[in-house]
Amino acid sequence: MACFYASHAYISIYIVTFLLISRWPTITGKSITASHLLTEQRTCPFPSLLISKACKGTASISSQEQGCIQALTSNDRTSSALTALELAKAALSLAVEKVDHTMILIGSPKKPCFKSCAENYKDSVVEGLKKAELSMEKGDLDETDEELSMARDAADYCSMILSVDPDDTRSPVFSANKDVHNHITFSMSVADLL
């Protein structure tokens, strides 16, 4: 009878050892993942005081304060800006890049709504942002704000045109245009500091 219990104990030890060894990668994988997530949270960039202050302007009124903070903090040029003017120029430059990307996506459209949007971009959004950059260089803040407002209204118009057909709202142009609209709003918000 004693042999039966002894062999039973050895079998139990083998089973427990096998279970521990077979679960070892899963257990260590979970702990690695958990420690990785903790590290990720600690290294998340915090917005500078300048960015936080800038995003409380027009972006806050448009209910885009959090998006403004995330966009400006995640970009190297905007996050490293030390003055309001540097931040405004970097934010406007970022908006221009978004417009250039959207123009590439629009290309030479065949659908009437996309043609209208493309013409609108060339005539109003692109030109408006170029004029805003020039007026910002000159220090004419009223002109800068006016040009940014007109460019944002043109992006709004494009959104309105593309919102008619549900298929168009799923196009990359629609989401790129929304991104342009948001970045123009962020530029306006930063320009409020000047």
RARARA-V157438 format. One record per helix or strand of 2 or more residues. SS is the DSSP state (A for helix, B for strand). FROM is the first residue (numbers start at 1). LEN is the number of residues. If there is no record, write none. Layout:
# RARARA-V157438
ss:from:len
SS:FROM:LEN
SS:FROM:LEN
This chain:
# RARARA-V157438
ss:from:len
A:2:41
A:49:6
A:58:4
A:65:10
A:76:4
A:84:23
A:112:27
A:141:22
A:166:4
A:172:20
